[in-house]
Amino acid sequence: MYISIKNTGKQPIQYKLNSANGLDLQGTTSGFSSRTLQPGERHDLVFVKPEGQDETANDSLKEMILKVSTDDGSQGNVKTFAYITL
C-alpha cells in the first residue's frame, strides 16, 4: 500500500499513522509513521506485506488512522491519497 501526505497549509503540521488497534506502525514501512511536515513538504509511505504472511495475521493493518495536528492547535491543511496494489 502506498500513502502520500502533503502539507498544503502555511504552518508545520505533525502526523502519526497508527493501525486501528492503536499500535505504532514504525518498522512496517520504508519511511516513518510519525513526522513533522513543513509547508509544501510531502511524505510518501510504502507498506509491503512480508512474503508468505497469512492474510488473517495482518488484520490490525486493514484499518489505519491518520492523526494530524499543529503546534498551536490552529487549522492546518493536508492533502492525502492512498492506493493498494495486489
HTML snippet that shows the backbone in 3Dmol.js (N, CA, C, O; Angstrom):
<script src="https://3Dmol.org/build/3Dmol-min.js"></script>
<div id="view" style="width:600px;height:400px;position:relative"></div>
<script>
const pdb = `
ATOM      1  N   MET A   1       0.846  -1.162   0.000  1.00  0.00           N
ATOM      2  CA  MET A   1       0.000   0.000   0.000  1.00  0.00           C
ATOM      3  C   MET A   1       0.898   1.234   0.000  1.00  0.00           C
ATOM      4  O   MET A   1       1.932   1.269   0.667  1.00  0.00           O
ATOM      5  N   TYR A   2       0.489   2.228  -0.750  1.00  0.00           N
ATOM      6  CA  TYR A   2       1.221   3.489  -0.858  1.00  0.00           C
ATOM      7  C   TYR A   2       0.338   4.598  -0.294  1.00  0.00           C
ATOM      8  O   TYR A   2      -0.834   4.701  -0.657  1.00  0.00           O
ATOM      9  N   ILE A   3       0.889   5.424   0.587  1.00  0.00           N
ATOM     10  CA  ILE A   3       0.174   6.565   1.165  1.00  0.00           C
ATOM     11  C   ILE A   3       1.045   7.801   0.999  1.00  0.00           C
ATOM     12  O   ILE A   3       2.244   7.769   1.274  1.00  0.00           O
ATOM     13  N   SER A   4       0.428   8.899   0.542  1.00  0.00           N
ATOM     14  CA  SER A   4       1.133  10.165   0.394  1.00  0.00           C
ATOM     15  C   SER A   4       0.416  11.221   1.242  1.00  0.00           C
ATOM     16  O   SER A   4      -0.808  11.339   1.198  1.00  0.00           O
ATOM     17  N   ILE A   5       1.193  11.980   2.008  1.00  0.00           N
ATOM     18  CA  ILE A   5       0.658  13.042   2.867  1.00  0.00           C
ATOM     19  C   ILE A   5       1.431  14.317   2.532  1.00  0.00           C
ATOM     20  O   ILE A   5       2.660  14.335   2.603  1.00  0.00           O
ATOM     21  N   LYS A   6       0.712  15.386   2.167  1.00  0.00           N
ATOM     22  CA  LYS A   6       1.361  16.651   1.820  1.00  0.00           C
ATOM     23  C   LYS A   6       0.775  17.777   2.660  1.00  0.00           C
ATOM     24  O   LYS A   6      -0.442  17.885   2.814  1.00  0.00           O
ATOM     25  N   ASN A   7       1.662  18.619   3.204  1.00  0.00           N
ATOM     26  CA  ASN A   7       1.241  19.797   3.955  1.00  0.00           C
ATOM     27  C   ASN A   7       0.956  20.912   2.952  1.00  0.00           C
ATOM     28  O   ASN A   7       1.881  21.460   2.352  1.00  0.00           O
ATOM     29  N   THR A   8      -0.317  21.245   2.769  1.00  0.00           N
ATOM     30  CA  THR A   8      -0.704  22.301   1.832  1.00  0.00           C
ATOM     31  C   THR A   8      -1.013  23.608   2.550  1.00  0.00           C
ATOM     32  O   THR A   8      -1.474  24.566   1.929  1.00  0.00           O
ATOM     33  N   GLY A   9      -0.760  23.651   3.865  1.00  0.00           N
ATOM     34  CA  GLY A   9      -1.026  24.855   4.652  1.00  0.00           C
ATOM     35  C   GLY A   9       0.187  25.762   4.740  1.00  0.00           C
ATOM     36  O   GLY A   9       1.166  25.601   4.013  1.00  0.00           O
ATOM     37  N   LYS A  10       0.095  26.729   5.659  1.00  0.00           N
ATOM     38  CA  LYS A  10       1.152  27.740   5.813  1.00  0.00           C
ATOM     39  C   LYS A  10       1.957  27.562   7.083  1.00  0.00           C
ATOM     40  O   LYS A  10       2.782  28.414   7.412  1.00  0.00           O
ATOM     41  N   GLN A  11       1.736  26.472   7.806  1.00  0.00           N
ATOM     42  CA  GLN A  11       2.478  26.216   9.034  1.00  0.00           C
ATOM     43  C   GLN A  11       2.813  24.732   9.129  1.00  0.00           C
ATOM     44  O   GLN A  11       2.169  23.909   8.478  1.00  0.00           O
ATOM     45  N   PRO A  12       3.820  24.383   9.936  1.00  0.00           N
ATOM     46  CA  PRO A  12       4.172  22.970  10.081  1.00  0.00           C
ATOM     47  C   PRO A  12       3.017  22.169  10.683  1.00  0.00           C
ATOM     48  O   PRO A  12       2.256  22.673  11.508  1.00  0.00           O
ATOM     49  N   ILE A  13       2.905  20.926  10.257  1.00  0.00           N
ATOM     50  CA  ILE A  13       1.929  20.005  10.836  1.00  0.00           C
ATOM     51  C   ILE A  13       2.662  18.738  11.280  1.00  0.00           C
ATOM     52  O   ILE A  13       3.716  18.393  10.746  1.00  0.00           O
ATOM     53  N   GLN A  14       2.094  18.068  12.245  1.00  0.00           N
ATOM     54  CA  GLN A  14       2.627  16.793  12.699  1.00  0.00           C
ATOM     55  C   GLN A  14       1.579  15.738  12.364  1.00  0.00           C
ATOM     56  O   GLN A  14       0.381  15.974  12.521  1.00  0.00           O
ATOM     57  N   TYR A  15       2.032  14.576  11.902  1.00  0.00           N
ATOM     58  CA  TYR A  15       1.090  13.488  11.669  1.00  0.00           C
ATOM     59  C   TYR A  15       1.609  12.216  12.297  1.00  0.00           C
ATOM     60  O   TYR A  15       2.810  12.048  12.510  1.00  0.00           O
ATOM     61  N   LYS A  16       0.685  11.328  12.589  1.00  0.00           N
ATOM     62  CA  LYS A  16       1.018   9.997  13.100  1.00  0.00           C
ATOM     63  C   LYS A  16       0.031   9.022  12.481  1.00  0.00           C
ATOM     64  O   LYS A  16      -1.178   9.252  12.495  1.00  0.00           O
ATOM     65  N   LEU A  17       0.545   7.954  11.948  1.00  0.00           N
ATOM     66  CA  LEU A  17      -0.270   6.918  11.330  1.00  0.00           C
ATOM     67  C   LEU A  17      -0.207   5.686  12.217  1.00  0.00           C
ATOM     68  O   LEU A  17       0.873   5.157  12.479  1.00  0.00           O
ATOM     69  N   ASN A  18      -1.369   5.229  12.682  1.00  0.00           N
ATOM     70  CA  ASN A  18      -1.455   4.055  13.549  1.00  0.00           C
ATOM     71  C   ASN A  18      -2.365   3.021  12.923  1.00  0.00           C
ATOM     72  O   ASN A  18      -3.189   3.337  12.065  1.00  0.00           O
ATOM     73  N   SER A  19      -2.210   1.780  13.361  1.00  0.00           N
ATOM     74  CA  SER A  19      -3.179   0.757  12.982  1.00  0.00           C
ATOM     75  C   SER A  19      -4.416   0.953  13.846  1.00  0.00           C
ATOM     76  O   SER A  19      -4.356   1.639  14.866  1.00  0.00           O
ATOM     77  N   ALA A  20      -5.531   0.361  13.452  1.00  0.00           N
ATOM     78  CA  ALA A  20      -6.797   0.524  14.167  1.00  0.00           C
ATOM     79  C   ALA A  20      -6.708   0.040  15.611  1.00  0.00           C
ATOM     80  O   ALA A  20      -7.446   0.524  16.469  1.00  0.00           O
ATOM     81  N   ASN A  21      -5.818  -0.904  15.888  1.00  0.00           N
ATOM     82  CA  ASN A  21      -5.694  -1.396  17.256  1.00  0.00           C
ATOM     83  C   ASN A  21      -4.774  -0.508  18.102  1.00  0.00           C
ATOM     84  O   ASN A  21      -4.463  -0.847  19.245  1.00  0.00           O
ATOM     85  N   GLY A  22      -4.341   0.621  17.544  1.00  0.00           N
ATOM     86  CA  GLY A  22      -3.556   1.588  18.300  1.00  0.00           C
ATOM     87  C   GLY A  22      -2.059   1.376  18.271  1.00  0.00           C
ATOM     88  O   GLY A  22      -1.318   2.165  18.857  1.00  0.00           O
ATOM     89  N   LEU A  23      -1.596   0.338  17.612  1.00  0.00           N
ATOM     90  CA  LEU A  23      -0.166   0.077  17.574  1.00  0.00           C
ATOM     91  C   LEU A  23       0.529   0.994  16.581  1.00  0.00           C
ATOM     92  O   LEU A  23       0.012   1.257  15.496  1.00  0.00           O
ATOM     93  N   ASP A  24       1.698   1.474  16.960  1.00  0.00           N
ATOM     94  CA  ASP A  24       2.513   2.293  16.078  1.00  0.00           C
ATOM     95  C   ASP A  24       2.991   1.433  14.919  1.00  0.00           C
ATOM     96  O   ASP A  24       3.327   0.263  15.106  1.00  0.00           O
ATOM     97  N   LEU A  25       3.022   2.007  13.728  1.00  0.00           N
ATOM     98  CA  LEU A  25       3.422   1.247  12.540  1.00  0.00           C
ATOM     99  C   LEU A  25       4.909   1.360  12.246  1.00  0.00           C
ATOM    100  O   LEU A  25       5.365   0.863  11.216  1.00  0.00           O
ATOM    101  N   GLN A  26       5.671   1.991  13.112  1.00  0.00           N
ATOM    102  CA  GLN A  26       7.112   2.122  12.905  1.00  0.00           C
ATOM    103  C   GLN A  26       7.701   0.742  12.657  1.00  0.00           C
ATOM    104  O   GLN A  26       7.405  -0.202  13.389  1.00  0.00           O
ATOM    105  N   GLY A  27       8.511   0.624  11.658  1.00  0.00           N
ATOM    106  CA  GLY A  27       9.148  -0.647  11.354  1.00  0.00           C
ATOM    107  C   GLY A  27       8.402  -1.459  10.308  1.00  0.00           C
ATOM    108  O   GLY A  27       8.952  -2.419   9.769  1.00  0.00           O
ATOM    109  N   THR A  28       7.149  -1.090  10.009  1.00  0.00           N
ATOM    110  CA  THR A  28       6.417  -1.819   8.980  1.00  0.00           C
ATOM    111  C   THR A  28       6.376  -1.014   7.689  1.00  0.00           C
ATOM    112  O   THR A  28       5.675  -1.383   6.747  1.00  0.00           O
ATOM    113  N   THR A  29       7.114   0.065   7.644  1.00  0.00           N
ATOM    114  CA  THR A  29       7.129   0.922   6.462  1.00  0.00           C
ATOM    115  C   THR A  29       8.570   1.275   6.118  1.00  0.00           C
ATOM    116  O   THR A  29       9.450   1.221   6.977  1.00  0.00           O
ATOM    117  N   SER A  30       8.805   1.628   4.884  1.00  0.00           N
ATOM    118  CA  SER A  30      10.152   2.013   4.485  1.00  0.00           C
ATOM    119  C   SER A  30      10.473   3.441   4.917  1.00  0.00           C
ATOM    120  O   SER A  30      11.626   3.867   4.840  1.00  0.00           O
ATOM    121  N   GLY A  31       9.471   4.178   5.369  1.00  0.00           N
ATOM    122  CA  GLY A  31       9.674   5.539   5.872  1.00  0.00           C
ATOM    123  C   GLY A  31       9.353   5.608   7.340  1.00  0.00           C
ATOM    124  O   GLY A  31       9.633   4.668   8.084  1.00  0.00           O
ATOM    125  N   PHE A  32       8.769   6.708   7.770  1.00  0.00           N
ATOM    126  CA  PHE A  32       8.380   6.875   9.165  1.00  0.00           C
ATOM    127  C   PHE A  32       6.870   6.950   9.258  1.00  0.00           C
ATOM    128  O   PHE A  32       6.218   7.427   8.330  1.00  0.00           O
ATOM    129  N   SER A  33       6.303   6.488  10.364  1.00  0.00           N
ATOM    130  CA  SER A  33       4.862   6.568  10.553  1.00  0.00           C
ATOM    131  C   SER A  33       4.484   7.784  11.392  1.00  0.00           C
ATOM    132  O   SER A  33       3.307   7.990  11.687  1.00  0.00           O
ATOM    133  N   SER A  34       5.465   8.586  11.776  1.00  0.00           N
ATOM    134  CA  SER A  34       5.218   9.799  12.538  1.00  0.00           C
ATOM    135  C   SER A  34       6.252  10.831  12.092  1.00  0.00           C
ATOM    136  O   SER A  34       7.446  10.538  12.018  1.00  0.00           O
ATOM    137  N   ARG A  35       5.777  12.040  11.798  1.00  0.00           N
ATOM    138  CA  ARG A  35       6.717  13.019  11.258  1.00  0.00           C
ATOM    139  C   ARG A  35       6.120  14.419  11.288  1.00  0.00           C
ATOM    140  O   ARG A  35       4.902  14.582  11.354  1.00  0.00           O
ATOM    141  N   THR A  36       6.987  15.429  11.239  1.00  0.00           N
ATOM    142  CA  THR A  36       6.565  16.817  11.069  1.00  0.00           C
ATOM    143  C   THR A  36       6.826  17.210   9.624  1.00  0.00           C
ATOM    144  O   THR A  36       7.905  16.962   9.086  1.00  0.00           O
ATOM    145  N   LEU A  37       5.820  17.830   8.998  1.00  0.00           N
ATOM    146  CA  LEU A  37       5.958  18.299   7.619  1.00  0.00           C
ATOM    147  C   LEU A  37       5.908  19.819   7.590  1.00  0.00           C
ATOM    148  O   LEU A  37       4.992  20.425   8.146  1.00  0.00           O
ATOM    149  N   GLN A  38       6.875  20.425   6.955  1.00  0.00           N
ATOM    150  CA  GLN A  38       6.889  21.867   6.763  1.00  0.00           C
ATOM    151  C   GLN A  38       5.931  22.229   5.620  1.00  0.00           C
ATOM    152  O   GLN A  38       5.577  21.358   4.825  1.00  0.00           O
ATOM    153  N   PRO A  39       5.509  23.484   5.522  1.00  0.00           N
ATOM    154  CA  PRO A  39       4.616  23.886   4.418  1.00  0.00           C
ATOM    155  C   PRO A  39       5.194  23.464   3.059  1.00  0.00           C
ATOM    156  O   PRO A  39       6.361  23.715   2.761  1.00  0.00           O
ATOM    157  N   GLY A  40       4.353  22.822   2.250  1.00  0.00           N
ATOM    158  CA  GLY A  40       4.764  22.366   0.925  1.00  0.00           C
ATOM    159  C   GLY A  40       5.465  21.021   0.904  1.00  0.00           C
ATOM    160  O   GLY A  40       5.661  20.447  -0.167  1.00  0.00           O
ATOM    161  N   GLU A  41       5.844  20.508   2.056  1.00  0.00           N
ATOM    162  CA  GLU A  41       6.566  19.237   2.121  1.00  0.00           C
ATOM    163  C   GLU A  41       5.602  18.060   2.019  1.00  0.00           C
ATOM    164  O   GLU A  41       4.476  18.126   2.511  1.00  0.00           O
ATOM    165  N   ARG A  42       6.052  16.981   1.376  1.00  0.00           N
ATOM    166  CA  ARG A  42       5.255  15.770   1.204  1.00  0.00           C
ATOM    167  C   ARG A  42       6.046  14.580   1.720  1.00  0.00           C
ATOM    168  O   ARG A  42       7.272  14.543   1.616  1.00  0.00           O
ATOM    169  N   HIS A  43       5.341  13.619   2.271  1.00  0.00           N
ATOM    170  CA  HIS A  43       5.985  12.387   2.712  1.00  0.00           C
ATOM    171  C   HIS A  43       5.219  11.212   2.140  1.00  0.00           C
ATOM    172  O   HIS A  43       3.990  11.175   2.202  1.00  0.00           O
ATOM    173  N   ASP A  44       5.933  10.263   1.591  1.00  0.00           N
ATOM    174  CA  ASP A  44       5.346   9.072   0.996  1.00  0.00           C
ATOM    175  C   ASP A  44       5.713   7.864   1.844  1.00  0.00           C
ATOM    176  O   ASP A  44       6.871   7.694   2.228  1.00  0.00           O
ATOM    177  N   LEU A  45       4.729   7.031   2.133  1.00  0.00           N
ATOM    178  CA  LEU A  45       4.946   5.816   2.912  1.00  0.00           C
ATOM    179  C   LEU A  45       4.587   4.614   2.061  1.00  0.00           C
ATOM    180  O   LEU A  45       3.620   4.646   1.301  1.00  0.00           O
ATOM    181  N   VAL A  46       5.371   3.555   2.191  1.00  0.00           N
ATOM    182  CA  VAL A  46       5.112   2.328   1.444  1.00  0.00           C
ATOM    183  C   VAL A  46       5.069   1.173   2.443  1.00  0.00           C
ATOM    184  O   VAL A  46       6.029   0.942   3.179  1.00  0.00           O
ATOM    185  N   PHE A  47       3.957   0.458   2.460  1.00  0.00           N
ATOM    186  CA  PHE A  47       3.797  -0.705   3.318  1.00  0.00           C
ATOM    187  C   PHE A  47       3.808  -1.948   2.437  1.00  0.00           C
ATOM    188  O   PHE A  47       3.054  -2.036   1.468  1.00  0.00           O
ATOM    189  N   VAL A  48       4.656  -2.896   2.774  1.00  0.00           N
ATOM    190  CA  VAL A  48       4.780  -4.114   1.986  1.00  0.00           C
ATOM    191  C   VAL A  48       4.463  -5.304   2.878  1.00  0.00           C
ATOM    192  O   VAL A  48       5.035  -5.456   3.957  1.00  0.00           O
ATOM    193  N   LYS A  49       3.547  -6.145   2.416  1.00  0.00           N
ATOM    194  CA  LYS A  49       3.210  -7.358   3.157  1.00  0.00           C
ATOM    195  C   LYS A  49       4.369  -8.338   3.005  1.00  0.00           C
ATOM    196  O   LYS A  49       4.771  -8.657   1.886  1.00  0.00           O
ATOM    197  N   PRO A  50       4.910  -8.820   4.135  1.00  0.00           N
ATOM    198  CA  PRO A  50       6.010  -9.787   4.042  1.00  0.00           C
ATOM    199  C   PRO A  50       5.589 -11.024   3.269  1.00  0.00           C
ATOM    200  O   PRO A  50       4.457 -11.492   3.392  1.00  0.00           O
ATOM    201  N   GLU A  51       6.509 -11.547   2.473  1.00  0.00           N
ATOM    202  CA  GLU A  51       6.228 -12.719   1.656  1.00  0.00           C
ATOM    203  C   GLU A  51       5.834 -13.895   2.537  1.00  0.00           C
ATOM    204  O   GLU A  51       6.480 -14.169   3.548  1.00  0.00           O
ATOM    205  N   GLY A  52       4.778 -14.581   2.150  1.00  0.00           N
ATOM    206  CA  GLY A  52       4.336 -15.746   2.897  1.00  0.00           C
ATOM    207  C   GLY A  52       3.474 -15.441   4.104  1.00  0.00           C
ATOM    208  O   GLY A  52       3.059 -16.365   4.803  1.00  0.00           O
ATOM    209  N   GLN A  53       3.188 -14.166   4.377  1.00  0.00           N
ATOM    210  CA  GLN A  53       2.382 -13.822   5.539  1.00  0.00           C
ATOM    211  C   GLN A  53       0.915 -14.170   5.286  1.00  0.00           C
ATOM    212  O   GLN A  53       0.375 -13.872   4.220  1.00  0.00           O
ATOM    213  N   ASP A  54       0.288 -14.789   6.250  1.00  0.00           N
ATOM    214  CA  ASP A  54      -1.120 -15.174   6.159  1.00  0.00           C
ATOM    215  C   ASP A  54      -1.977 -13.920   6.204  1.00  0.00           C
ATOM    216  O   ASP A  54      -1.680 -12.993   6.956  1.00  0.00           O
ATOM    217  N   GLU A  55      -3.048 -13.881   5.399  1.00  0.00           N
ATOM    218  CA  GLU A  55      -3.956 -12.728   5.358  1.00  0.00           C
ATOM    219  C   GLU A  55      -4.521 -12.404   6.733  1.00  0.00           C
ATOM    220  O   GLU A  55      -4.609 -11.233   7.102  1.00  0.00           O
ATOM    221  N   THR A  56      -4.911 -13.435   7.507  1.00  0.00           N
ATOM    222  CA  THR A  56      -5.522 -13.200   8.815  1.00  0.00           C
ATOM    223  C   THR A  56      -4.519 -12.708   9.839  1.00  0.00           C
ATOM    224  O   THR A  56      -4.914 -12.140  10.857  1.00  0.00           O
ATOM    225  N   ALA A  57      -3.251 -12.906   9.601  1.00  0.00           N
ATOM    226  CA  ALA A  57      -2.224 -12.454  10.547  1.00  0.00           C
ATOM    227  C   ALA A  57      -2.053 -10.955  10.514  1.00  0.00           C
ATOM    228  O   ALA A  57      -1.433 -10.390  11.416  1.00  0.00           O
ATOM    229  N   ASN A  58      -2.583 -10.293   9.502  1.00  0.00           N
ATOM    230  CA  ASN A  58      -2.382  -8.855   9.337  1.00  0.00           C
ATOM    231  C   ASN A  58      -3.686  -8.068   9.502  1.00  0.00           C
ATOM    232  O   ASN A  58      -3.822  -6.983   8.938  1.00  0.00           O
ATOM    233  N   ASP A  59      -4.657  -8.606  10.274  1.00  0.00           N
ATOM    234  CA  ASP A  59      -5.948  -7.947  10.445  1.00  0.00           C
ATOM    235  C   ASP A  59      -5.828  -6.540  11.006  1.00  0.00           C
ATOM    236  O   ASP A  59      -6.627  -5.674  10.650  1.00  0.00           O
ATOM    237  N   SER A  60      -4.853  -6.286  11.873  1.00  0.00           N
ATOM    238  CA  SER A  60      -4.729  -4.971  12.509  1.00  0.00           C
ATOM    239  C   SER A  60      -4.348  -3.886  11.504  1.00  0.00           C
ATOM    240  O   SER A  60      -4.531  -2.703  11.790  1.00  0.00           O
ATOM    241  N   LEU A  61      -3.826  -4.255  10.341  1.00  0.00           N
ATOM    242  CA  LEU A  61      -3.423  -3.261   9.352  1.00  0.00           C
ATOM    243  C   LEU A  61      -4.504  -3.003   8.306  1.00  0.00           C
ATOM    244  O   LEU A  61      -4.276  -2.239   7.369  1.00  0.00           O
ATOM    245  N   LYS A  62      -5.668  -3.621   8.447  1.00  0.00           N
ATOM    246  CA  LYS A  62      -6.739  -3.413   7.476  1.00  0.00           C
ATOM    247  C   LYS A  62      -7.359  -2.034   7.624  1.00  0.00           C
ATOM    248  O   LYS A  62      -7.930  -1.507   6.669  1.00  0.00           O
ATOM    249  N   GLU A  63      -7.255  -1.450   8.795  1.00  0.00           N
ATOM    250  CA  GLU A  63      -7.766  -0.097   9.014  1.00  0.00           C
ATOM    251  C   GLU A  63      -6.660   0.721   9.663  1.00  0.00           C
ATOM    252  O   GLU A  63      -6.050   0.300  10.646  1.00  0.00           O
ATOM    253  N   MET A  64      -6.412   1.892   9.099  1.00  0.00           N
ATOM    254  CA  MET A  64      -5.383   2.778   9.627  1.00  0.00           C
ATOM    255  C   MET A  64      -6.001   4.119   9.990  1.00  0.00           C
ATOM    256  O   MET A  64      -6.980   4.551   9.381  1.00  0.00           O
ATOM    257  N   ILE A  65      -5.422   4.766  10.979  1.00  0.00           N
ATOM    258  CA  ILE A  65      -5.912   6.057  11.456  1.00  0.00           C
ATOM    259  C   ILE A  65      -4.797   7.077  11.303  1.00  0.00           C
ATOM    260  O   ILE A  65      -3.687   6.875  11.794  1.00  0.00           O
ATOM    261  N   LEU A  66      -5.099   8.174  10.620  1.00  0.00           N
ATOM    262  CA  LEU A  66      -4.149   9.265  10.424  1.00  0.00           C
ATOM    263  C   LEU A  66      -4.551  10.423  11.339  1.00  0.00           C
ATOM    264  O   LEU A  66      -5.644  10.974  11.214  1.00  0.00           O
ATOM    265  N   LYS A  67      -3.660  10.781  12.253  1.00  0.00           N
ATOM    266  CA  LYS A  67      -3.903  11.908  13.156  1.00  0.00           C
ATOM    267  C   LYS A  67      -2.990  13.048  12.744  1.00  0.00           C
ATOM    268  O   LYS A  67      -1.779  12.870  12.616  1.00  0.00           O
ATOM    269  N   VAL A  68      -3.581  14.230  12.536  1.00  0.00           N
ATOM    270  CA  VAL A  68      -2.821  15.403  12.091  1.00  0.00           C
ATOM    271  C   VAL A  68      -3.074  16.541  13.066  1.00  0.00           C
ATOM    272  O   VAL A  68      -4.211  16.760  13.483  1.00  0.00           O
ATOM    273  N   SER A  69      -2.015  17.273  13.437  1.00  0.00           N
ATOM    274  CA  SER A  69      -2.170  18.403  14.352  1.00  0.00           C
ATOM    275  C   SER A  69      -1.139  19.487  14.040  1.00  0.00           C
ATOM    276  O   SER A  69      -0.179  19.267  13.301  1.00  0.00           O
ATOM    277  N   THR A  70      -1.365  20.660  14.625  1.00  0.00           N
ATOM    278  CA  THR A  70      -0.409  21.765  14.544  1.00  0.00           C
ATOM    279  C   THR A  70       0.075  22.074  15.960  1.00  0.00           C
ATOM    280  O   THR A  70      -0.581  21.702  16.933  1.00  0.00           O
ATOM    281  N   ASP A  71       1.210  22.747  16.080  1.00  0.00           N
ATOM    282  CA  ASP A  71       1.762  23.064  17.401  1.00  0.00           C
ATOM    283  C   ASP A  71       0.817  23.911  18.243  1.00  0.00           C
ATOM    284  O   ASP A  71       0.674  23.678  19.443  1.00  0.00           O
ATOM    285  N   ASP A  72       0.177  24.886  17.621  1.00  0.00           N
ATOM    286  CA  ASP A  72      -0.664  25.821  18.376  1.00  0.00           C
ATOM    287  C   ASP A  72      -2.152  25.485  18.339  1.00  0.00           C
ATOM    288  O   ASP A  72      -2.967  26.238  18.871  1.00  0.00           O
ATOM    289  N   GLY A  73      -2.512  24.372  17.722  1.00  0.00           N
ATOM    290  CA  GLY A  73      -3.911  23.955  17.673  1.00  0.00           C
ATOM    291  C   GLY A  73      -4.739  24.641  16.599  1.00  0.00           C
ATOM    292  O   GLY A  73      -5.937  24.383  16.484  1.00  0.00           O
ATOM    293  N   SER A  74      -4.116  25.517  15.808  1.00  0.00           N
ATOM    294  CA  SER A  74      -4.856  26.191  14.740  1.00  0.00           C
ATOM    295  C   SER A  74      -5.067  25.233  13.564  1.00  0.00           C
ATOM    296  O   SER A  74      -4.495  24.144  13.525  1.00  0.00           O
ATOM    297  N   GLN A  75      -5.885  25.654  12.624  1.00  0.00           N
ATOM    298  CA  GLN A  75      -6.210  24.813  11.480  1.00  0.00           C
ATOM    299  C   GLN A  75      -5.015  24.654  10.550  1.00  0.00           C
ATOM    300  O   GLN A  75      -4.343  25.627  10.210  1.00  0.00           O
ATOM    301  N   GLY A  76      -4.764  23.425  10.146  1.00  0.00           N
ATOM    302  CA  GLY A  76      -3.743  23.133   9.153  1.00  0.00           C
ATOM    303  C   GLY A  76      -4.425  22.516   7.943  1.00  0.00           C
ATOM    304  O   GLY A  76      -5.605  22.168   8.001  1.00  0.00           O
ATOM    305  N   ASN A  77      -3.697  22.383   6.861  1.00  0.00           N
ATOM    306  CA  ASN A  77      -4.252  21.799   5.641  1.00  0.00           C
ATOM    307  C   ASN A  77      -3.319  20.714   5.125  1.00  0.00           C
ATOM    308  O   ASN A  77      -2.114  20.922   4.988  1.00  0.00           O
ATOM    309  N   VAL A  78      -3.896  19.558   4.842  1.00  0.00           N
ATOM    310  CA  VAL A  78      -3.126  18.463   4.271  1.00  0.00           C
ATOM    311  C   VAL A  78      -3.891  17.859   3.102  1.00  0.00           C
ATOM    312  O   VAL A  78      -5.116  17.945   3.019  1.00  0.00           O
ATOM    313  N   LYS A  79      -3.142  17.257   2.218  1.00  0.00           N
ATOM    314  CA  LYS A  79      -3.722  16.523   1.095  1.00  0.00           C
ATOM    315  C   LYS A  79      -3.161  15.112   1.190  1.00  0.00           C
ATOM    316  O   LYS A  79      -1.949  14.924   1.301  1.00  0.00           O
ATOM    317  N   THR A  80      -4.047  14.120   1.146  1.00  0.00           N
ATOM    318  CA  THR A  80      -3.595  12.741   1.252  1.00  0.00           C
ATOM    319  C   THR A  80      -4.205  11.904   0.129  1.00  0.00           C
ATOM    320  O   THR A  80      -5.274  12.216  -0.395  1.00  0.00           O
ATOM    321  N   PHE A  81      -3.508  10.852  -0.216  1.00  0.00           N
ATOM    322  CA  PHE A  81      -4.094   9.835  -1.071  1.00  0.00           C
ATOM    323  C   PHE A  81      -3.374   8.520  -0.826  1.00  0.00           C
ATOM    324  O   PHE A  81      -2.233   8.489  -0.364  1.00  0.00           O
ATOM    325  N   ALA A  82      -4.063   7.445  -1.145  1.00  0.00           N
ATOM    326  CA  ALA A  82      -3.505   6.120  -0.937  1.00  0.00           C
ATOM    327  C   ALA A  82      -3.975   5.194  -2.045  1.00  0.00           C
ATOM    328  O   ALA A  82      -5.042   5.392  -2.625  1.00  0.00           O
ATOM    329  N   TYR A  83      -3.177   4.194  -2.329  1.00  0.00           N
ATOM    330  CA  TYR A  83      -3.620   3.143  -3.245  1.00  0.00           C
ATOM    331  C   TYR A  83      -2.973   1.826  -2.853  1.00  0.00           C
ATOM    332  O   TYR A  83      -1.917   1.784  -2.223  1.00  0.00           O
ATOM    333  N   ILE A  84      -3.635   0.771  -3.243  1.00  0.00           N
ATOM    334  CA  ILE A  84      -3.182  -0.585  -2.927  1.00  0.00           C
ATOM    335  C   ILE A  84      -2.921  -1.302  -4.247  1.00  0.00           C
ATOM    336  O   ILE A  84      -3.724  -1.234  -5.177  1.00  0.00           O
ATOM    337  N   THR A  85      -1.796  -1.984  -4.310  1.00  0.00           N
ATOM    338  CA  THR A  85      -1.515  -2.823  -5.468  1.00  0.00           C
ATOM    339  C   THR A  85      -1.518  -4.274  -5.011  1.00  0.00           C
ATOM    340  O   THR A  85      -1.018  -4.607  -3.936  1.00  0.00           O
ATOM    341  N   LEU A  86      -2.076  -5.105  -5.826  1.00  0.00           N
ATOM    342  CA  LEU A  86      -2.157  -6.543  -5.459  1.00  0.00           C
ATOM    343  C   LEU A  86      -1.176  -7.356  -6.248  1.00  0.00           C
ATOM    344  O   LEU A  86      -1.102  -8.573  -6.076  1.00  0.00           O
TER     345      LEU A  86
END
`;
const viewer = $3Dmol.createViewer("view");
viewer.addModel(pdb, "pdb");
viewer.setStyle({}, {cartoon: {color: "spectrum"}});
viewer.zoomTo();
viewer.render();
</script>
